[in-house]
Amino acid sequence: MAIEERDGRQRLPAAYGSHAYGPCTYHALSPDGGGWGDPFQRLLAEVARDVRDGLVRVEAARQTYGVVVDSDGVIDLPASETLRKGAAVAG
């Protein structure tokens, strides 16, 4: 997490307590969420939507969900099926 002041300065907020900031932009980055169930069972279209919406990176779609998709959210169905089948055999 980082705080960006209007003048462009960035700072890390205190680990504890609270502080009032003037007008600023708050930046928060986090890893993929814990989710529910097997990510390789998630519907391909839902993963593609998350890629289009900028919630999931193309590489994370492949590694985490077994979905081969481009940055526009277009699914490569044969490649996704092959990837998911390979993971099922290995797992």
C-alpha positions as CSV (number, residue, x, y, z in Angstrom):
1,M,0.0,0.0,0.0
2,A,1.3,3.5,-0.8
3,I,0.0,7.0,-0.5
4,E,0.6,9.4,-3.3
5,E,0.4,13.1,-2.4
6,R,-0.9,15.6,-5.0
7,D,2.6,16.8,-5.6
8,G,3.6,13.3,-6.6
9,R,5.5,12.4,-3.5
10,Q,4.9,8.8,-2.4
11,R,5.0,7.5,1.2
12,L,4.2,4.3,3.0
13,P,1.6,4.7,5.7
14,A,2.4,3.8,9.3
15,A,1.9,0.2,10.2
16,Y,-0.2,1.0,13.2
17,G,-2.5,3.8,14.3
18,S,-4.2,6.3,12.0
19,H,-3.2,9.4,10.2
20,A,-5.3,12.0,8.3
21,Y,-4.0,12.7,4.8
22,G,-4.9,15.6,2.6
23,P,-6.1,15.0,-0.9
24,C,-4.2,12.0,-2.2
25,T,-4.4,8.8,-4.1
26,Y,-4.3,5.4,-2.3
27,H,-2.6,2.5,-4.1
28,A,-3.1,-1.0,-2.9
29,L,-1.8,-4.2,-4.5
30,S,-2.6,-7.7,-3.4
31,P,-2.0,-11.2,-4.6
32,D,-4.9,-13.3,-6.0
33,G,-7.6,-13.9,-3.5
34,G,-8.0,-17.2,-1.6
35,G,-11.2,-17.9,-3.4
36,W,-13.5,-20.9,-3.0
37,G,-12.9,-24.3,-4.4
38,D,-10.5,-25.5,-7.2
39,P,-9.5,-22.5,-9.4
40,F,-9.2,-24.9,-12.3
41,Q,-12.9,-25.6,-12.0
42,R,-13.8,-21.9,-12.4
43,L,-15.8,-21.1,-15.6
44,L,-13.6,-20.0,-18.4
45,A,-15.8,-17.0,-19.2
46,E,-15.6,-15.7,-15.7
47,V,-11.8,-15.8,-15.8
48,A,-11.8,-14.1,-19.2
49,R,-14.1,-11.4,-17.8
50,D,-11.7,-10.8,-15.0
51,V,-8.8,-10.4,-17.4
52,R,-10.8,-7.9,-19.5
53,D,-11.7,-6.0,-16.4
54,G,-8.1,-5.9,-15.3
55,L,-8.6,-8.0,-12.1
56,V,-6.5,-11.0,-13.3
57,R,-3.3,-10.8,-15.4
58,V,-3.1,-13.0,-18.5
59,E,-0.3,-15.0,-17.0
60,A,-2.2,-15.5,-13.7
61,A,-5.2,-16.7,-15.7
62,R,-3.0,-19.4,-17.2
63,Q,-1.1,-20.4,-14.0
64,T,-3.9,-20.0,-11.4
65,Y,-7.0,-20.9,-13.4
66,G,-5.7,-22.9,-16.3
67,V,-7.2,-20.5,-18.8
68,V,-5.3,-19.4,-21.9
69,V,-6.6,-16.0,-22.7
70,D,-5.3,-12.8,-24.4
71,S,-5.4,-9.4,-22.9
72,D,-8.8,-8.7,-24.6
73,G,-10.3,-11.7,-22.8
74,V,-10.5,-13.9,-25.9
75,I,-10.2,-17.5,-24.7
76,D,-8.1,-20.1,-26.5
77,L,-10.4,-23.0,-25.8
78,P,-8.2,-25.9,-27.1
79,A,-5.2,-24.6,-25.3
80,S,-7.2,-24.1,-22.1
81,E,-8.6,-27.6,-22.2
82,T,-5.2,-29.1,-22.8
83,L,-3.7,-27.1,-19.9
84,R,-6.5,-28.1,-17.5
85,K,-6.3,-31.8,-18.6
86,G,-2.6,-31.8,-18.0
87,A,-3.0,-30.3,-14.6
88,A,-5.6,-33.0,-13.7
89,V,-3.2,-35.8,-14.7
90,A,-0.3,-34.2,-12.8
91,G,-2.4,-33.4,-9.7
